[in-house]
Amino acid sequence: MFLKMTIEGEPVAAQRPRVTRRGTYTPPKYAEYKKTSKNNIEKNLIMNNFLTGANL
């Protein structure tokens, strides 16, 4: 089984998180892109019944 999808938006290069004494810092531009992409992928998988188990 194959799934082809397109992630909309301008690609953002993955930046390494910075680790400090106060914790881990991920640059906001990359964090927002990652969150948006994850939500779009999950929505697409749900719409195509891949996460509900209907195609198993």
N, C-alpha and C positions, 0 to 999 in steps of 0.2 A: 504494500500500500504506500502510495506517495501523496504528499501534501505540498502544494505549491502556493506560496503566498508572497505578497509584496508589502513591505513595511513602508508606510508613507512617511514623508518628511526628509529633511536634510540629514545625512549621516553625521554622526559625531564620533570622533576618535576616542577610544577608551583611554582614560587617563588613570594612572596609578593612584590609588588612595594614599594619602599622607598619614602616617602614624605618628602621633605625638604623645606626650604625657597625658593630655586631656582626652585622648581617644583617637578615633579614625575619622579623617576628613576626606570626603569625596567631593570633587568640584561640582557645583550646582548644575552647570550646563549638562554634564554627563549624567548626573543622577536623575535629572528630569527626563532626558532622552531614554534612559534605561527603564524608568518607571512607565513612560508612555508606550514604549515598544512592548514591554511585558503585558500591559493591559490590552493592547491591540492584538497580540498573539493569542492571549487567552480568549478574547471575544471571538476571534476567528475560529478557534478550535471548538468553542461552545456552539457557535452557529452551524458548524459542520458536524456536530454530534461526535466529535472525537473525544471529548472529556466526559460525556455522559454514558459511554459504554454501548451506545446503540449500534456501533459498527463492529463490535467484537463478536 
